[in-house]
């Protein structure tokens, strides 16, 4: 772990190019986040891979070892939703309140490390943050590409009083969308999101969309790696993401 300007992050690798990994609602310490970052580092050996902790006041679910690899996740998630803690925390870590500041601190740190090119990889809630960053004037011209796995932009944007499709239309760098069986059809290949991205003259031909119809929402960062099909799907997303990133930053 590294610390900078009051922020904390998991970091692996070094280079003048960086991938910012943006975790989901279960927080940085849980699930497969560090495993995925390490795999990205193996496939992108000349990149600095950094995963900031966007929940600086504590995890929604706590740093609970029972959450590792999905054990009791759904029981705790349901309990959290029923007590309204989840939705209250989502509002608390909006771009304007918390997450934007952490993102700004992260990019400043990367520039201090000599990084000149940045790509994003967001998951669930993190996909909303990735799209938001790609729309913010201070960042949109610096980000070269973004990968969103099982994105929740369609449900979170409204909570933040934003228009999900306006965020999609506002990006200026290539996007790769990875949907599970649980995302709405608009986020799957051939849906409204892919069509909107492909209609953009400068990036349309460089955008990609995939669906994993046997996998549930969250599989890339919280899937059961003991399941052969899920393990293969995670590996395939990694390979496709790395190939896409190489196209964004040749």
Order of alpha helices (4+ residues) and beta strands (2+ residues): beta-beta-beta-alpha-beta-alpha-alpha-alpha-beta-alpha-alpha-beta-alpha-alpha-beta-alpha-beta-alpha-alpha
